[in-house]
Amino acid sequence: MEQLSSPFQGVHLHHVAHESEDVQRASEFYQQVLGFKELELPEKFGPFQVVWLELPPSYALHLIERDPKSRLPESPFVVPNDANADPSALWRGHHLSFRVSDYDGAIKILKERNVQYFEKTQQDGKVKQAFFFDPDGNGLEIGNWPVPS
């Protein structure tokens, strides 16, 4: 089968951006809970706060101060007051997922920080997953999937 040329060949995830009403609080959460490291910003972005974080070797998260005039459709700030904030629903909803090398250690950190989470397993119990929210209501998942070969 002939492989078609695509302008998207070789595309790799560069970063994920999250808006936050409190960028510092969000930055501390991602650093303390998931082990992200803060990066130096190459320039000032404007009259709003931005923090760039990385999770080596290649994951980047940009935290950007929320624009209160914006009503983006996937923003956790544009949800009805009766929205489901139960982490057990996250496995079927929008979330970011991270593979962790020490799942039990990661769960211990969630417990120490009083982060509510929901656990489930896949592949006959070999893969453990936990779903939870960051301080701004963004869905997150951690799991102990095998390292790709």
Rosetta constraint file for C-alpha pairs under 8 A:
AtomPair CA 5 CA 9 HARMONIC 7.34 0.50
AtomPair CA 13 CA 59 HARMONIC 7.84 0.50
AtomPair CA 14 CA 58 HARMONIC 7.94 0.50
AtomPair CA 14 CA 59 HARMONIC 7.16 0.50
AtomPair CA 14 CA 60 HARMONIC 6.64 0.50
AtomPair CA 15 CA 59 HARMONIC 6.44 0.50
AtomPair CA 15 CA 60 HARMONIC 4.50 0.50
AtomPair CA 15 CA 61 HARMONIC 5.39 0.50
AtomPair CA 15 CA 62 HARMONIC 6.88 0.50
AtomPair CA 16 CA 60 HARMONIC 6.40 0.50
AtomPair CA 16 CA 61 HARMONIC 4.92 0.50
AtomPair CA 16 CA 62 HARMONIC 6.17 0.50
AtomPair CA 17 CA 61 HARMONIC 5.69 0.50
AtomPair CA 17 CA 62 HARMONIC 4.53 0.50
AtomPair CA 17 CA 63 HARMONIC 5.84 0.50
AtomPair CA 17 CA 64 HARMONIC 7.10 0.50
AtomPair CA 18 CA 61 HARMONIC 7.45 0.50
AtomPair CA 18 CA 62 HARMONIC 6.28 0.50
AtomPair CA 18 CA 63 HARMONIC 5.07 0.50
AtomPair CA 18 CA 64 HARMONIC 6.18 0.50
AtomPair CA 19 CA 23 HARMONIC 7.92 0.50
AtomPair CA 19 CA 63 HARMONIC 5.81 0.50
AtomPair CA 19 CA 64 HARMONIC 4.76 0.50
AtomPair CA 19 CA 65 HARMONIC 5.61 0.50
AtomPair CA 19 CA 66 HARMONIC 4.92 0.50
AtomPair CA 19 CA 75 HARMONIC 7.66 0.50
AtomPair CA 20 CA 26 HARMONIC 6.98 0.50
AtomPair CA 20 CA 63 HARMONIC 6.68 0.50
AtomPair CA 20 CA 64 HARMONIC 6.05 0.50
AtomPair CA 20 CA 65 HARMONIC 5.09 0.50
AtomPair CA 20 CA 66 HARMONIC 5.02 0.50
AtomPair CA 20 CA 136 HARMONIC 6.13 0.50
AtomPair CA 21 CA 65 HARMONIC 5.71 0.50
AtomPair CA 21 CA 66 HARMONIC 5.26 0.50
AtomPair CA 21 CA 136 HARMONIC 7.50 0.50
AtomPair CA 22 CA 26 HARMONIC 6.35 0.50
AtomPair CA 22 CA 65 HARMONIC 6.80 0.50
AtomPair CA 23 CA 27 HARMONIC 5.96 0.50
AtomPair CA 23 CA 49 HARMONIC 6.74 0.50
AtomPair CA 23 CA 50 HARMONIC 6.95 0.50
AtomPair CA 23 CA 51 HARMONIC 7.03 0.50
AtomPair CA 23 CA 63 HARMONIC 6.16 0.50
AtomPair CA 23 CA 64 HARMONIC 6.52 0.50
AtomPair CA 23 CA 65 HARMONIC 5.83 0.50
AtomPair CA 24 CA 28 HARMONIC 6.15 0.50
AtomPair CA 24 CA 51 HARMONIC 7.92 0.50
AtomPair CA 25 CA 29 HARMONIC 6.29 0.50
AtomPair CA 25 CA 135 HARMONIC 7.55 0.50
AtomPair CA 26 CA 30 HARMONIC 6.33 0.50
AtomPair CA 26 CA 63 HARMONIC 7.49 0.50
AtomPair CA 26 CA 134 HARMONIC 7.30 0.50
AtomPair CA 26 CA 135 HARMONIC 6.25 0.50
AtomPair CA 26 CA 136 HARMONIC 7.35 0.50
AtomPair CA 27 CA 31 HARMONIC 6.13 0.50
AtomPair CA 27 CA 51 HARMONIC 7.04 0.50
AtomPair CA 27 CA 53 HARMONIC 7.70 0.50
AtomPair CA 27 CA 63 HARMONIC 7.19 0.50
AtomPair CA 28 CA 32 HARMONIC 5.80 0.50
AtomPair CA 29 CA 33 HARMONIC 5.61 0.50
AtomPair CA 29 CA 34 HARMONIC 7.60 0.50
AtomPair CA 29 CA 134 HARMONIC 7.25 0.50
AtomPair CA 29 CA 135 HARMONIC 7.44 0.50
AtomPair CA 30 CA 34 HARMONIC 5.20 0.50
AtomPair CA 30 CA 35 HARMONIC 6.46 0.50
AtomPair CA 30 CA 36 HARMONIC 5.78 0.50
AtomPair CA 31 CA 35 HARMONIC 4.59 0.50
AtomPair CA 31 CA 36 HARMONIC 4.37 0.50
AtomPair CA 31 CA 37 HARMONIC 6.07 0.50
AtomPair CA 31 CA 38 HARMONIC 7.73 0.50
AtomPair CA 32 CA 36 HARMONIC 7.57 0.50
AtomPair CA 33 CA 106 HARMONIC 7.74 0.50
AtomPair CA 33 CA 109 HARMONIC 6.31 0.50
AtomPair CA 33 CA 110 HARMONIC 6.84 0.50
AtomPair CA 33 CA 113 HARMONIC 7.92 0.50
AtomPair CA 34 CA 106 HARMONIC 7.80 0.50
AtomPair CA 35 CA 55 HARMONIC 6.94 0.50
AtomPair CA 36 CA 53 HARMONIC 5.88 0.50
AtomPair CA 36 CA 54 HARMONIC 5.36 0.50
AtomPair CA 36 CA 55 HARMONIC 4.78 0.50
AtomPair CA 36 CA 56 HARMONIC 7.92 0.50
AtomPair CA 37 CA 53 HARMONIC 5.38 0.50
AtomPair CA 37 CA 54 HARMONIC 5.33 0.50
AtomPair CA 37 CA 55 HARMONIC 6.41 0.50
AtomPair CA 38 CA 51 HARMONIC 7.20 0.50
AtomPair CA 38 CA 52 HARMONIC 5.96 0.50
AtomPair CA 38 CA 53 HARMONIC 4.42 0.50
AtomPair CA 38 CA 54 HARMONIC 6.45 0.50
AtomPair CA 39 CA 51 HARMONIC 7.58 0.50
AtomPair CA 39 CA 52 HARMONIC 5.37 0.50
AtomPair CA 39 CA 53 HARMONIC 5.43 0.50
AtomPair CA 39 CA 54 HARMONIC 6.76 0.50
AtomPair CA 40 CA 52 HARMONIC 7.17 0.50
AtomPair CA 41 CA 51 HARMONIC 7.39 0.50
AtomPair CA 41 CA 52 HARMONIC 6.70 0.50
AtomPair CA 45 CA 49 HARMONIC 7.91 0.50
AtomPair CA 45 CA 50 HARMONIC 7.38 0.50
AtomPair CA 48 CA 64 HARMONIC 7.60 0.50
AtomPair CA 48 CA 65 HARMONIC 5.85 0.50
AtomPair CA 49 CA 64 HARMONIC 6.10 0.50
AtomPair CA 49 CA 65 HARMONIC 5.14 0.50
AtomPair CA 50 CA 62 HARMONIC 7.09 0.50
AtomPair CA 50 CA 63 HARMONIC 5.63 0.50
AtomPair CA 50 CA 64 HARMONIC 4.59 0.50
AtomPair CA 50 CA 65 HARMONIC 6.21 0.50
AtomPair CA 51 CA 62 HARMONIC 5.92 0.50
AtomPair CA 51 CA 63 HARMONIC 5.15 0.50
AtomPair CA 51 CA 64 HARMONIC 6.67 0.50
AtomPair CA 52 CA 60 HARMONIC 7.24 0.50
AtomPair CA 52 CA 61 HARMONIC 6.00 0.50
AtomPair CA 52 CA 62 HARMONIC 4.56 0.50
AtomPair CA 52 CA 63 HARMONIC 6.27 0.50
AtomPair CA 53 CA 60 HARMONIC 5.69 0.50
AtomPair CA 53 CA 61 HARMONIC 5.13 0.50
AtomPair CA 53 CA 62 HARMONIC 6.19 0.50
AtomPair CA 53 CA 63 HARMONIC 7.84 0.50
AtomPair CA 54 CA 58 HARMONIC 7.21 0.50
AtomPair CA 54 CA 59 HARMONIC 5.57 0.50
AtomPair CA 54 CA 60 HARMONIC 4.31 0.50
AtomPair CA 54 CA 61 HARMONIC 6.13 0.50
AtomPair CA 55 CA 59 HARMONIC 4.96 0.50
AtomPair CA 55 CA 60 HARMONIC 6.17 0.50
AtomPair CA 66 CA 70 HARMONIC 7.88 0.50
AtomPair CA 71 CA 75 HARMONIC 7.21 0.50
AtomPair CA 71 CA 77 HARMONIC 7.76 0.50
AtomPair CA 71 CA 78 HARMONIC 6.07 0.50
AtomPair CA 72 CA 78 HARMONIC 7.13 0.50
AtomPair CA 73 CA 78 HARMONIC 6.91 0.50
AtomPair CA 74 CA 78 HARMONIC 7.49 0.50
AtomPair CA 75 CA 79 HARMONIC 7.53 0.50
AtomPair CA 76 CA 136 HARMONIC 6.92 0.50
AtomPair CA 76 CA 137 HARMONIC 5.71 0.50
AtomPair CA 76 CA 138 HARMONIC 6.31 0.50
AtomPair CA 77 CA 136 HARMONIC 7.94 0.50
AtomPair CA 79 CA 83 HARMONIC 6.29 0.50
AtomPair CA 84 CA 89 HARMONIC 7.64 0.50
AtomPair CA 85 CA 137 HARMONIC 7.79 0.50
AtomPair CA 86 CA 90 HARMONIC 7.54 0.50
AtomPair CA 87 CA 116 HARMONIC 7.29 0.50
AtomPair CA 87 CA 117 HARMONIC 5.74 0.50
AtomPair CA 87 CA 118 HARMONIC 5.58 0.50
AtomPair CA 87 CA 131 HARMONIC 5.73 0.50
AtomPair CA 87 CA 132 HARMONIC 5.14 0.50
AtomPair CA 87 CA 133 HARMONIC 6.88 0.50
AtomPair CA 87 CA 139 HARMONIC 7.84 0.50
AtomPair CA 88 CA 117 HARMONIC 7.47 0.50
AtomPair CA 88 CA 118 HARMONIC 5.10 0.50
AtomPair CA 88 CA 119 HARMONIC 7.74 0.50
AtomPair CA 88 CA 131 HARMONIC 6.95 0.50
AtomPair CA 89 CA 93 HARMONIC 6.79 0.50
AtomPair CA 90 CA 94 HARMONIC 6.81 0.50
AtomPair CA 90 CA 95 HARMONIC 6.80 0.50
AtomPair CA 90 CA 131 HARMONIC 6.23 0.50
AtomPair CA 90 CA 132 HARMONIC 7.44 0.50
AtomPair CA 90 CA 139 HARMONIC 6.37 0.50
AtomPair CA 90 CA 140 HARMONIC 7.86 0.50
AtomPair CA 91 CA 95 HARMONIC 7.75 0.50
AtomPair CA 91 CA 131 HARMONIC 6.86 0.50
AtomPair CA 91 CA 141 HARMONIC 7.99 0.50
AtomPair CA 93 CA 139 HARMONIC 7.84 0.50
AtomPair CA 94 CA 138 HARMONIC 7.99 0.50
AtomPair CA 94 CA 139 HARMONIC 6.23 0.50
AtomPair CA 95 CA 138 HARMONIC 6.70 0.50
AtomPair CA 95 CA 139 HARMONIC 4.16 0.50
AtomPair CA 95 CA 140 HARMONIC 4.91 0.50
AtomPair CA 95 CA 141 HARMONIC 6.67 0.50
AtomPair CA 96 CA 139 HARMONIC 6.34 0.50
AtomPair CA 96 CA 140 HARMONIC 4.80 0.50
AtomPair CA 96 CA 141 HARMONIC 6.03 0.50
AtomPair CA 97 CA 140 HARMONIC 5.76 0.50
AtomPair CA 97 CA 141 HARMONIC 4.39 0.50
AtomPair CA 97 CA 142 HARMONIC 5.60 0.50
AtomPair CA 97 CA 143 HARMONIC 7.59 0.50
AtomPair CA 98 CA 140 HARMONIC 7.93 0.50
AtomPair CA 98 CA 141 HARMONIC 6.17 0.50
AtomPair CA 98 CA 142 HARMONIC 4.82 0.50
AtomPair CA 98 CA 143 HARMONIC 6.47 0.50
AtomPair CA 99 CA 142 HARMONIC 5.69 0.50
AtomPair CA 99 CA 143 HARMONIC 5.01 0.50
AtomPair CA 99 CA 144 HARMONIC 5.62 0.50
AtomPair CA 99 CA 145 HARMONIC 6.10 0.50
AtomPair CA 100 CA 106 HARMONIC 7.48 0.50
AtomPair CA 100 CA 142 HARMONIC 6.37 0.50
AtomPair CA 100 CA 143 HARMONIC 5.90 0.50
AtomPair CA 100 CA 144 HARMONIC 5.46 0.50
AtomPair CA 100 CA 145 HARMONIC 7.75 0.50
AtomPair CA 101 CA 144 HARMONIC 6.27 0.50
AtomPair CA 102 CA 106 HARMONIC 6.22 0.50
AtomPair CA 102 CA 144 HARMONIC 7.32 0.50
AtomPair CA 103 CA 107 HARMONIC 6.26 0.50
AtomPair CA 103 CA 128 HARMONIC 7.55 0.50
AtomPair CA 103 CA 142 HARMONIC 7.76 0.50
AtomPair CA 103 CA 143 HARMONIC 6.66 0.50
AtomPair CA 103 CA 144 HARMONIC 5.84 0.50
AtomPair CA 104 CA 108 HARMONIC 6.22 0.50
AtomPair CA 105 CA 109 HARMONIC 6.46 0.50
AtomPair CA 106 CA 110 HARMONIC 6.46 0.50
AtomPair CA 107 CA 111 HARMONIC 6.23 0.50
AtomPair CA 107 CA 130 HARMONIC 7.92 0.50
AtomPair CA 108 CA 112 HARMONIC 6.13 0.50
AtomPair CA 109 CA 113 HARMONIC 6.19 0.50
AtomPair CA 110 CA 114 HARMONIC 6.10 0.50
AtomPair CA 110 CA 115 HARMONIC 5.04 0.50
AtomPair CA 110 CA 116 HARMONIC 7.45 0.50
AtomPair CA 110 CA 117 HARMONIC 7.76 0.50
AtomPair CA 111 CA 115 HARMONIC 6.03 0.50
AtomPair CA 111 CA 116 HARMONIC 7.69 0.50
AtomPair CA 115 CA 132 HARMONIC 7.19 0.50
AtomPair CA 115 CA 133 HARMONIC 7.86 0.50
AtomPair CA 116 CA 132 HARMONIC 6.25 0.50
AtomPair CA 116 CA 133 HARMONIC 7.81 0.50
AtomPair CA 117 CA 130 HARMONIC 6.12 0.50
AtomPair CA 117 CA 131 HARMONIC 5.34 0.50
AtomPair CA 117 CA 132 HARMONIC 4.61 0.50
AtomPair CA 117 CA 133 HARMONIC 7.81 0.50
AtomPair CA 118 CA 130 HARMONIC 5.35 0.50
AtomPair CA 118 CA 131 HARMONIC 5.14 0.50
AtomPair CA 118 CA 132 HARMONIC 6.67 0.50
AtomPair CA 119 CA 128 HARMONIC 7.20 0.50
AtomPair CA 119 CA 129 HARMONIC 5.48 0.50
AtomPair CA 119 CA 130 HARMONIC 4.34 0.50
AtomPair CA 119 CA 131 HARMONIC 6.45 0.50
AtomPair CA 120 CA 128 HARMONIC 6.13 0.50
AtomPair CA 120 CA 129 HARMONIC 5.36 0.50
AtomPair CA 120 CA 130 HARMONIC 6.57 0.50
AtomPair CA 121 CA 125 HARMONIC 5.07 0.50
AtomPair CA 121 CA 126 HARMONIC 7.05 0.50
AtomPair CA 121 CA 127 HARMONIC 5.46 0.50
AtomPair CA 121 CA 128 HARMONIC 4.55 0.50
AtomPair CA 121 CA 129 HARMONIC 5.83 0.50
AtomPair CA 122 CA 126 HARMONIC 6.41 0.50
AtomPair CA 122 CA 127 HARMONIC 5.09 0.50
AtomPair CA 122 CA 128 HARMONIC 6.63 0.50
AtomPair CA 122 CA 129 HARMONIC 7.93 0.50
AtomPair CA 123 CA 127 HARMONIC 6.09 0.50
AtomPair CA 127 CA 143 HARMONIC 6.73 0.50
AtomPair CA 127 CA 144 HARMONIC 5.66 0.50
AtomPair CA 127 CA 145 HARMONIC 5.76 0.50
AtomPair CA 128 CA 143 HARMONIC 5.47 0.50
AtomPair CA 128 CA 144 HARMONIC 5.79 0.50
AtomPair CA 128 CA 145 HARMONIC 7.75 0.50
AtomPair CA 129 CA 141 HARMONIC 6.75 0.50
AtomPair CA 129 CA 142 HARMONIC 5.61 0.50
AtomPair CA 129 CA 143 HARMONIC 4.32 0.50
AtomPair CA 129 CA 144 HARMONIC 6.97 0.50
AtomPair CA 130 CA 141 HARMONIC 5.50 0.50
AtomPair CA 130 CA 142 HARMONIC 5.38 0.50
AtomPair CA 130 CA 143 HARMONIC 6.52 0.50
AtomPair CA 131 CA 139 HARMONIC 7.19 0.50
AtomPair CA 131 CA 140 HARMONIC 5.66 0.50
AtomPair CA 131 CA 141 HARMONIC 4.42 0.50
AtomPair CA 131 CA 142 HARMONIC 6.71 0.50
AtomPair CA 132 CA 139 HARMONIC 5.95 0.50
AtomPair CA 132 CA 140 HARMONIC 5.31 0.50
AtomPair CA 132 CA 141 HARMONIC 6.39 0.50
AtomPair CA 133 CA 137 HARMONIC 5.19 0.50
AtomPair CA 133 CA 138 HARMONIC 5.36 0.50
AtomPair CA 133 CA 139 HARMONIC 4.68 0.50
AtomPair CA 133 CA 140 HARMONIC 5.69 0.50
AtomPair CA 134 CA 138 HARMONIC 5.41 0.50
AtomPair CA 134 CA 139 HARMONIC 6.66 0.50
AtomPair CA 134 CA 140 HARMONIC 7.00 0.50
